[in-house]
Amino acid sequence: MLFRVSAAWARIELGCAAILAVCVTVLILLNVITRTAGNALFWIDELAIYAMVWMTFLGASAALHHRNAISITILTDALPKKGKQTVVKLVDIIVFFFALAMVWFCWRWFLPLDIVNAGFDRIAFQGNTFNFIYSEPTLTLGVPKHFFWFAMWFFALGALLHSTMHVFSRLTDGDVL
């Protein structure tokens, strides 16, 4: 069950990342055209950067599910099967705790309960927490940056889902890969 949920979420992440890759390409081409025409649209640069950031975080989370992230295997290649299984289990546990830490850091950064308690009033939230995350606008788009920073939540929750699936699959079936 957990594997199916993780696989479905990874498919969604990869689909969104693919769409964002197309958006980045189109935005950069549009930027080249407008600059060549002498009528540059500077907000395109910023939007392309944010689209690439979202694409990267979504793709990184999906890579955790598929186990195709960049890795150095010099140690595991030299180990016998039992040693390799132990290292893979250890890596799964480390990634799981990293994902937990990311969720915790996102929670501390966004303070969702505090913004709810403030009635979604940014000024009251800032006065209570001295946290200005919901007030900082982007430079050229003028959109609050926290909309783009939500990529961290998607990455953290996706990484937690995928790493939990790997940890539990190791406990139940002992499969190496």
Residue pairs with C-beta under 8 A, 6 or more apart in sequence:
2 164
2 165
2 168
2 169
3 165
3 169
5 161
5 165
6 65
6 161
6 162
6 164
6 165
7 65
9 65
9 158
9 161
9 162
10 61
10 62
10 65
10 66
10 158
10 162
13 58
13 59
13 61
13 62
13 154
13 158
14 58
14 59
14 62
16 54
16 55
16 58
17 54
17 55
17 58
17 59
17 62
20 51
20 52
20 54
20 55
20 58
21 55
23 48
23 51
24 48
24 51
24 52
24 55
27 44
27 47
27 48
27 51
28 48
30 41
30 44
31 40
31 41
31 44
31 45
31 48
34 40
34 41
34 44
42 140
43 140
43 141
45 140
46 138
46 139
46 140
46 141
47 141
50 138
50 148
53 148
53 151
54 148
54 151
54 154
57 151
57 152
57 154
57 155
58 151
58 154
58 155
58 158
60 69
60 155
60 159
61 154
61 155
61 158
61 159
61 162
62 158
62 162
63 69
64 95
64 158
64 159
64 162
64 163
64 166
65 158
65 162
65 165
67 166
67 177
75 87
76 83
76 84
76 87
76 88
79 87
81 176
84 176
85 174
85 176
88 170
88 176
88 177
89 170
92 163
92 166
92 167
92 170
93 167
95 159
95 163
95 166
96 160
96 163
96 164
96 166
96 167
98 159
98 163
99 156
99 159
99 160
99 162
99 163
99 164
100 160
102 152
102 155
102 156
102 159
102 160
103 156
103 157
103 160
105 156
106 152
106 153
106 156
109 131
109 133
109 149
109 152
110 133
110 146
110 149
110 153
111 125
111 129
111 131
111 133
114 125
114 128
114 129
114 131
115 122
115 125
115 134
117 128
118 124
118 125
118 128
122 134
122 135
125 131
125 134
126 132
126 134
126 135
133 145
133 146
133 149
134 144
134 146
135 144
136 144
136 145
136 146
137 143
137 144
137 145
138 144
138 145
138 148
169 175
